[in-house]
Each structure stands twice: as structure tokens, then as C-alpha cells.
């Protein structure tokens, strides 16, 4: 079994913000595979089903971004999923251009508080990631204001495509070699 998590913040005021790129990507994945994210469990909205023959639990933590690890630790513990083998996390990355993807096998938090909390809760930084580029913070902007801001109309078009590609990348990680998935999705668009 795999757990695929999309990171974001719950609530209408955070819908379609840069920080919710993980939520949007997970929604695209759920829609594509007919999985409803309606069950409240592990401080999250969850849905289970099969993707390419693999049993999956899709998770949207409702803890707010900075406490995402609490939800994922509870889900991994309950299903006895080793995060190093069966966890995929989709989230926003300000170091990538809007719409660019980067798949990674492991790594540091890179300043992302949601990932920092996941690493602290799980005790490992070795889990699969699909990073969705949301663009670099403009000079003089507060980081929180930037990531909680909305995309421009031009960026929104790029992002809709990126959410679908992030969903495809997460699906590919279920059945394909990680290196191959990285080679396919870690290209500049």
C-alpha cells in the first residue's frame, strides 16, 4: 500500500493559493482515478482506491501546512507503511518556476515548514516527493504573503497543467523506477 499526500491549508481563504499546489495536484489525481476524498481520518480528508493496480490512500492533511507531519505519521502508523518505501508527498516549491516539476527520492526540508514537520514526525527525510514549482518570491515580499497569495491568470494556466503532470508523476512512482520518473518529469517546461 502507498500513501500519497498533497500538502496545503484547509479553508476557502486558502483555495487556489501557491501553498495549496499539493492539494490541487492530489485533487487532480483523485479525480482522474475516481477516488473521493471524503473520509475524515488522521486529521485529514482521505480516500482509498487503486491506481495502476496499487492500493493507495490519498491524504489531504487538515492540520494546516506547518503540522502536516502529524497527519502523515498517524496514517503511516495505522497502515504500517514505511515512509521510506510507501509515502509520496506532493507540495509547492518556490525555488522552481511556475509549473515546473521536480521528483526527488529524499532530501532536506529546504525551508518548507510542512516538509520540516513531516521529517520531524517521521524521523526520516527519505521519502518520495513531487515538488510543484510556484515561482520565486519577488524581492521585498514577505514569504508567507507570497505563498498564501493567488496565481496570476497567466500562471494559473501553467499551474492547471502542472497539477495534472504532478498527478501523473505520483502515479508513475507507484509502478516505475524512480530514476526513470525523475528523468521524465524533472525537465524544464
Backbone as CSV, one residue per row, in Angstrom:
resi,resn,N_x,N_y,N_z,CA_x,CA_y,CA_z,C_x,C_y,C_z
1,UNK,0.842,-1.189,0.000,0.000,0.000,0.000,0.881,1.243,0.000
2,UNK,0.414,2.253,-0.728,1.086,3.543,-0.772,0.191,4.622,-0.168
3,UNK,0.815,5.577,0.478,0.126,6.784,0.923,0.640,7.925,0.063
4,UNK,-0.290,8.603,-0.607,0.066,9.766,-1.416,-0.588,10.976,-0.767
5,UNK,0.235,11.925,-0.348,-0.264,13.109,0.345,-0.040,14.347,-0.499
6,UNK,-1.023,15.224,-0.498,-0.884,16.539,-1.096,-0.937,17.554,0.034
7,UNK,0.023,18.468,0.084,0.073,19.424,1.180,-0.630,20.729,0.824
8,UNK,-1.204,21.349,1.854,-1.878,22.631,1.692,-2.493,23.060,3.003
9,UNK,-3.302,24.097,2.924,-4.031,24.603,4.088,-5.525,24.467,3.837
10,UNK,-6.284,24.022,4.844,-7.724,23.890,4.670,-8.410,25.256,4.722
11,UNK,-9.587,25.328,4.150,-10.391,26.548,4.237,-10.451,27.286,2.919
12,UNK,-11.591,27.936,2.712,-11.841,28.651,1.455,-10.811,29.754,1.181
13,UNK,-10.352,30.423,2.248,-9.418,31.536,2.033,-8.079,31.089,1.454
14,UNK,-7.780,29.783,1.550,-6.510,29.272,1.034,-6.650,28.553,-0.311
15,UNK,-7.880,28.408,-0.800,-8.080,27.734,-2.081,-7.348,28.488,-3.184
16,UNK,-6.726,27.734,-4.080,-6.025,28.281,-5.245,-4.846,29.190,-4.891
17,UNK,-4.251,28.982,-3.721,-3.040,29.728,-3.371,-1.816,28.888,-3.745
18,UNK,-0.675,29.540,-3.802,0.560,28.833,-4.148,0.837,27.682,-3.171
19,UNK,0.592,27.928,-1.896,0.885,26.915,-0.873,-0.025,25.692,-0.998
20,UNK,-1.104,25.787,-1.772,-2.024,24.666,-1.921,-1.817,23.888,-3.214
21,UNK,-0.642,24.030,-3.825,-0.347,23.291,-5.049,-0.423,21.777,-4.814
22,UNK,-0.051,21.331,-3.622,-0.144,19.902,-3.305,-1.584,19.427,-3.251
23,UNK,-2.457,20.223,-2.624,-3.885,19.892,-2.584,-4.443,19.796,-4.001
24,UNK,-4.136,20.789,-4.832,-4.673,20.828,-6.200,-4.185,19.630,-7.018
25,UNK,-2.936,19.256,-6.842,-2.385,18.104,-7.558,-3.041,16.808,-7.089
26,UNK,-3.251,16.684,-5.783,-3.902,15.484,-5.253,-5.355,15.417,-5.723
27,UNK,-6.031,16.563,-5.778,-7.396,16.589,-6.306,-7.434,16.101,-7.747
28,UNK,-6.445,16.511,-8.556,-6.368,16.066,-9.952,-6.166,14.554,-10.022
29,UNK,-5.306,14.023,-9.150,-5.052,12.585,-9.093,-6.323,11.834,-8.687
30,UNK,-6.993,12.327,-7.660,-8.218,11.678,-7.176,-9.290,11.665,-8.264
31,UNK,-9.468,12.788,-8.924,-10.481,12.892,-9.977,-10.182,11.925,-11.121
32,UNK,-8.922,11.896,-11.526,-8.521,11.028,-12.635,-8.796,9.556,-12.339
33,UNK,-8.698,9.156,-11.069,-8.849,7.743,-10.716,-10.145,7.447,-9.961
34,UNK,-11.047,8.413,-9.914,-12.356,8.187,-9.305,-12.303,7.919,-7.813
35,UNK,-11.370,8.549,-7.122,-11.246,8.375,-5.668,-11.791,9.624,-4.988
36,UNK,-12.764,9.447,-4.123,-13.357,10.579,-3.414,-12.620,10.823,-2.100
37,UNK,-12.267,12.078,-1.877,-11.559,12.470,-0.649,-12.592,12.995,0.347
38,UNK,-13.377,12.083,0.907,-14.488,12.484,1.771,-14.415,11.914,3.183
39,UNK,-13.515,10.968,3.415,-13.409,10.353,4.735,-12.510,11.207,5.624
40,UNK,-13.001,11.534,6.821,-12.192,12.297,7.786,-11.511,11.319,8.723
41,UNK,-10.195,11.242,8.581,-9.401,10.328,9.401,-7.982,10.853,9.426
42,UNK,-7.278,10.641,10.519,-5.880,11.063,10.662,-5.741,12.582,10.535
43,UNK,-6.712,13.338,11.029,-6.703,14.802,10.896,-6.570,15.201,9.429
44,UNK,-7.250,14.479,8.561,-7.118,14.699,7.120,-8.405,14.312,6.409
45,UNK,-8.522,14.756,5.175,-9.515,14.219,4.251,-8.805,13.118,3.489
46,UNK,-9.389,11.933,3.463,-8.740,10.798,2.826,-9.694,10.102,1.864
47,UNK,-9.117,9.333,1.007,-9.863,8.475,0.101,-8.968,7.324,-0.303
48,UNK,-9.545,6.139,-0.426,-8.723,4.988,-0.805,-9.250,4.373,-2.089
49,UNK,-8.353,3.692,-2.774,-8.699,3.050,-4.028,-7.466,2.402,-4.622
50,UNK,-7.519,2.211,-5.936,-6.410,1.585,-6.647,-5.978,2.471,-7.806
51,UNK,-4.679,2.588,-7.984,-4.098,3.290,-9.121,-3.089,2.347,-9.751
52,UNK,-3.312,2.022,-11.005,-2.427,1.106,-11.736,-2.183,-0.179,-10.949
53,UNK,-3.233,-0.709,-10.338,-3.160,-1.972,-9.611,-2.593,-1.870,-8.212
54,UNK,-2.198,-0.685,-7.790,-1.622,-0.478,-6.453,-2.669,0.118,-5.521
55,UNK,-2.816,-0.456,-4.327,-3.727,0.101,-3.338,-3.122,1.398,-2.796
56,UNK,-3.933,2.455,-2.758,-3.456,3.752,-2.299,-4.414,4.383,-1.307
57,UNK,-3.854,5.188,-0.428,-4.624,6.075,0.427,-4.179,7.480,0.058
58,UNK,-5.123,8.295,-0.417,-4.835,9.690,-0.724,-5.156,10.513,0.517
59,UNK,-4.255,11.441,0.863,-4.372,12.186,2.124,-4.167,13.679,1.891
60,UNK,-5.144,14.470,2.366,-5.015,15.932,2.391,-5.069,16.355,3.859
61,UNK,-3.909,16.531,4.506,-3.912,16.919,5.918,-4.709,18.211,6.136
62,UNK,-5.499,18.218,7.200,-6.300,19.388,7.542,-5.731,20.102,8.767
63,UNK,-4.465,19.869,9.030,-3.782,20.394,10.222,-3.161,21.762,9.991
64,UNK,-3.284,22.293,8.802,-2.528,23.436,8.308,-1.117,22.947,7.991
65,UNK,-0.520,23.621,7.046,0.745,23.190,6.444,1.811,22.824,7.476
66,UNK,2.019,23.679,8.467,3.153,23.506,9.371,3.057,22.298,10.289
67,UNK,1.885,21.639,10.327,1.720,20.445,11.161,1.356,19.219,10.326
68,UNK,1.651,19.246,9.044,1.292,18.154,8.131,1.819,16.800,8.582
69,UNK,2.965,16.789,9.232,3.572,15.536,9.660,2.745,14.761,10.664
70,UNK,1.964,15.461,11.490,1.118,14.773,12.471,0.136,13.845,11.768
71,UNK,-0.484,14.358,10.728,-1.450,13.588,9.961,-0.786,12.403,9.258
72,UNK,0.345,12.654,8.629,1.014,11.593,7.868,1.602,10.524,8.775
73,UNK,2.114,10.940,9.930,2.623,9.933,10.881,1.491,9.017,11.329
74,UNK,0.327,9.588,11.637,-0.822,8.787,12.076,-1.247,7.799,10.993
75,UNK,-1.295,8.240,9.748,-1.691,7.358,8.642,-0.655,6.257,8.420
76,UNK,0.634,6.627,8.422,1.687,5.622,8.240,1.679,4.604,9.375
77,UNK,1.514,5.068,10.612,1.476,4.158,11.760,0.282,3.209,11.668
78,UNK,-0.889,3.744,11.354,-2.113,2.931,11.305,-1.997,1.821,10.261
79,UNK,-1.506,2.167,9.069,-1.421,1.185,7.991,-0.076,0.466,7.930
80,UNK,0.806,0.769,8.895,2.130,0.159,8.957,2.886,0.343,7.636
81,UNK,2.811,1.568,7.108,3.517,1.922,5.881,4.860,2.537,6.265
82,UNK,5.934,1.952,5.740,7.269,2.513,5.932,7.378,3.728,5.012
83,UNK,7.535,4.949,5.573,7.587,6.143,4.719,8.681,6.084,3.664
84,UNK,9.776,5.368,3.969,10.878,5.278,3.015,10.528,4.399,1.816
85,UNK,9.473,3.591,1.961,9.067,2.681,0.889,7.721,3.053,0.268
86,UNK,6.823,3.652,1.065,5.455,3.782,0.585,4.792,5.134,0.742
87,UNK,5.571,6.196,0.918,4.992,7.534,1.061,5.447,8.418,-0.087
88,UNK,4.489,9.118,-0.698,4.758,10.105,-1.745,4.098,11.403,-1.301
89,UNK,4.866,12.494,-1.267,4.340,13.792,-0.833,4.444,14.783,-1.993
90,UNK,3.323,15.433,-2.299,3.265,16.445,-3.358,3.109,17.810,-2.688
91,UNK,3.966,18.764,-3.067,3.913,20.071,-2.408,4.521,21.166,-3.283
92,UNK,4.283,22.415,-2.870,4.767,23.590,-3.587,6.246,23.828,-3.327
93,UNK,6.913,24.425,-4.334,8.329,24.748,-4.191,8.589,26.102,-4.843
94,UNK,9.054,27.068,-4.038,9.303,28.416,-4.557,10.619,28.516,-5.324
95,UNK,11.462,27.488,-5.257,12.733,27.546,-5.989,12.577,27.072,-7.433
96,UNK,11.376,26.647,-7.814,11.110,26.201,-9.184,10.179,27.196,-9.869
97,UNK,10.366,27.372,-11.152,9.498,28.256,-11.933,8.059,27.738,-11.904
98,UNK,7.086,28.631,-12.023,5.694,28.177,-12.024,5.464,27.074,-13.066
99,UNK,4.904,25.971,-12.601,4.582,24.851,-13.474,5.668,23.811,-13.634
100,UNK,6.893,24.115,-13.212,7.988,23.152,-13.319,7.847,22.108,-12.219
101,UNK,8.188,20.856,-12.523,8.135,19.783,-11.530,9.539,19.297,-11.205
102,UNK,9.686,18.749,-10.004,10.917,18.075,-9.627,10.547,16.891,-8.737
103,UNK,10.908,15.702,-9.183,10.687,14.473,-8.412,11.985,14.162,-7.694
104,UNK,11.884,13.839,-6.408,13.063,13.521,-5.597,12.797,12.278,-4.754
105,UNK,13.881,11.516,-4.498,13.790,10.323,-3.648,13.864,10.676,-2.167
106,UNK,14.544,11.777,-1.867,14.784,12.169,-0.480,15.322,13.577,-0.479
107,UNK,15.560,14.128,0.702,16.184,15.434,0.784,15.810,16.172,2.044
108,UNK,16.401,17.328,2.194,16.112,18.162,3.363,14.777,18.865,3.158
109,UNK,14.380,19.640,4.145,13.135,20.398,4.048,13.282,21.585,3.116
110,UNK,14.489,22.059,2.908,14.708,23.186,2.010,13.933,24.427,2.408
111,UNK,13.706,24.611,3.708,12.980,25.787,4.180,11.465,25.644,4.165
112,UNK,10.947,24.513,3.674,9.492,24.301,3.613,9.019,23.748,4.959
113,UNK,8.201,24.524,5.665,7.794,24.132,7.019,6.944,22.862,7.063
114,UNK,6.147,22.624,6.046,5.362,21.386,6.002,6.272,20.174,5.927
115,UNK,7.272,20.236,5.063,8.224,19.132,4.924,9.076,19.002,6.180
116,UNK,9.449,20.132,6.768,10.218,20.117,8.016,9.461,19.341,9.104
117,UNK,8.162,19.570,9.213,7.348,18.890,10.209,7.191,17.402,9.884
118,UNK,7.063,17.070,8.613,6.959,15.663,8.214,8.240,14.925,8.586
119,UNK,9.390,15.519,8.276,10.677,14.898,8.611,10.786,14.706,10.128
120,UNK,10.394,15.718,10.890,10.462,15.622,12.356,9.531,14.526,12.880
121,UNK,8.338,14.447,12.352,7.358,13.460,12.829,7.722,12.026,12.422
122,UNK,8.241,11.865,11.200,8.537,10.519,10.700,9.942,10.052,11.074
123,UNK,10.809,10.995,11.436,12.175,10.624,11.793,13.034,10.245,10.600
124,UNK,12.623,10.651,9.411,13.414,10.382,8.210,13.124,11.447,7.161
125,UNK,14.118,11.708,6.330,13.904,12.590,5.187,13.915,11.778,3.889
126,UNK,13.904,10.452,4.036,13.937,9.549,2.885,12.523,9.119,2.508
127,UNK,11.827,9.977,1.787,10.519,9.633,1.229,10.396,10.346,-0.111
128,UNK,9.589,9.776,-0.983,9.426,10.322,-2.327,8.677,11.640,-2.301
129,UNK,9.106,12.558,-3.176,8.480,13.882,-3.246,8.217,14.246,-4.697
130,UNK,7.122,14.942,-4.907,6.841,15.589,-6.188,6.675,17.061,-5.858
131,UNK,7.662,17.855,-6.263,7.640,19.295,-5.998,7.005,20.003,-7.193
132,UNK,6.098,20.923,-6.902,5.413,21.684,-7.937,5.871,23.134,-7.830
133,UNK,6.535,23.613,-8.871,7.051,24.971,-8.858,5.949,26.012,-8.835
134,UNK,6.104,26.994,-7.935,5.126,28.092,-7.837,5.805,29.447,-8.055
135,UNK,7.092,29.426,-8.372,7.813,30.662,-8.648,8.468,31.257,-7.419
136,UNK,9.524,32.001,-7.676,10.300,32.625,-6.609,9.591,33.863,-6.064
137,UNK,9.726,34.065,-4.782,9.161,35.239,-4.104,9.818,36.497,-4.650
138,UNK,9.005,37.484,-5.053,9.592,38.745,-5.523,10.359,39.456,-4.395
139,UNK,11.382,40.183,-4.767,12.180,40.935,-3.789,11.277,41.866,-2.993
140,UNK,11.509,41.906,-1.686,10.750,42.792,-0.815,9.440,42.213,-0.306
141,UNK,9.026,41.083,-0.834,7.781,40.451,-0.388,8.048,39.606,0.858
142,UNK,7.056,39.495,1.702,7.081,38.568,2.827,6.785,37.175,2.274
143,UNK,7.547,36.163,2.691,7.372,34.814,2.168,5.959,34.291,2.418
144,UNK,5.444,34.471,3.632,4.097,33.983,3.948,3.054,34.634,3.042
145,UNK,3.170,35.940,2.840,2.221,36.627,1.955,2.306,36.073,0.541
146,UNK,3.514,35.771,0.098,3.682,35.263,-1.261,3.056,33.883,-1.431
147,UNK,3.422,32.927,-0.553,2.916,31.561,-0.739,1.423,31.450,-0.442
148,UNK,0.881,32.390,0.337,-0.561,32.380,0.598,-1.322,33.245,-0.404
149,UNK,-0.582,33.778,-1.397,-1.202,34.567,-2.459,-1.670,33.680,-3.600
150,UNK,-2.422,34.291,-4.500,-3.000,33.570,-5.630,-2.149,33.743,-6.883
151,UNK,-2.297,32.808,-7.803,-1.591,32.866,-9.078,-2.203,33.933,-9.975
152,UNK,-1.372,34.514,-10.834,-1.897,35.417,-11.861,-2.672,34.564,-12.874
153,UNK,-3.432,35.213,-13.735,-4.196,34.470,-14.754,-3.255,33.679,-15.655
154,UNK,-2.120,34.261,-16.003,-1.156,33.573,-16.860,-0.562,32.356,-16.136
155,UNK,-0.207,32.562,-14.873,0.351,31.452,-14.085,-0.687,30.356,-13.884
156,UNK,-1.943,30.708,-13.697,-2.997,29.722,-13.440,-3.081,28.701,-14.569
157,UNK,-2.917,29.169,-15.812,-2.948,28.263,-16.964,-1.801,27.253,-16.858
158,UNK,-0.592,27.747,-16.556,0.562,26.865,-16.373,0.333,25.883,-15.222
159,UNK,-0.260,26.387,-14.157,-0.427,25.574,-12.954,-1.442,24.458,-13.151
160,UNK,-2.517,24.721,-13.865,-3.504,23.664,-14.112,-2.846,22.477,-14.807
161,UNK,-1.979,22.773,-15.776,-1.238,21.719,-16.469,-0.254,21.039,-15.507
162,UNK,0.392,21.827,-14.663,1.361,21.278,-13.709,0.687,20.336,-12.710
163,UNK,-0.523,20.691,-12.262,-1.225,19.822,-11.315,-1.505,18.460,-11.945
164,UNK,-1.887,18.459,-13.214,-2.136,17.194,-13.915,-0.841,16.404,-14.085
165,UNK,0.256,17.100,-14.428,1.539,16.423,-14.583,2.052,15.889,-13.240
166,UNK,1.829,16.633,-12.153,2.225,16.160,-10.820,1.441,14.899,-10.460
167,UNK,0.158,14.879,-10.815,-0.664,13.681,-10.581,-0.100,12.505,-11.376
168,UNK,0.293,12.755,-12.625,0.889,11.701,-13.453,2.205,11.202,-12.855
169,UNK,3.021,12.129,-12.355,4.304,11.750,-11.760,4.083,10.879,-10.529
170,UNK,3.125,11.259,-9.676,2.837,10.456,-8.479,2.364,9.063,-8.880
171,UNK,1.513,8.989,-9.895,1.049,7.678,-10.389,2.218,6.849,-10.894
172,UNK,3.097,7.478,-11.647,4.243,6.763,-12.214,5.145,6.190,-11.120
173,UNK,5.275,6.907,-10.010,6.131,6.431,-8.913,5.614,5.136,-8.294
174,UNK,4.355,4.813,-8.506,3.786,3.583,-7.954,4.285,2.339,-8.672
175,UNK,4.616,2.469,-9.948,4.931,1.276,-10.732,6.249,1.347,-11.502
176,UNK,6.850,2.529,-11.589,8.065,2.674,-12.388,9.276,2.953,-11.501
177,UNK,10.453,2.742,-12.077,11.704,3.044,-11.403,11.788,4.547,-11.121
178,UNK,12.206,4.907,-9.926,12.263,6.310,-9.520,13.146,7.124,-10.463
179,UNK,14.285,6.580,-10.834,15.203,7.307,-11.729,14.526,7.622,-13.060
180,UNK,13.773,6.674,-13.564,13.074,6.880,-14.841,12.030,7.987,-14.707
181,UNK,11.296,7.979,-13.593,10.282,9.017,-13.353,10.960,10.380,-13.230
182,UNK,12.091,10.425,-12.532,12.828,11.676,-12.401,13.269,12.193,-13.774
183,UNK,13.791,11.300,-14.608,14.238,11.703,-15.945,13.077,12.221,-16.791
184,UNK,11.911,11.645,-16.600,10.754,12.052,-17.396,10.167,13.389,-16.946
185,UNK,10.099,13.637,-15.631,9.373,14.798,-15.126,10.260,15.966,-14.678
186,UNK,11.542,15.740,-14.461,12.422,16.804,-13.992,13.003,17.601,-15.155
187,UNK,12.167,17.962,-16.089,12.601,18.753,-17.239,12.022,20.143,-17.135
188,UNK,12.733,21.091,-17.689,12.231,22.483,-17.701,11.151,22.604,-18.761
189,UNK,10.070,23.242,-18.407,8.965,23.469,-19.358,8.935,24.927,-19.729
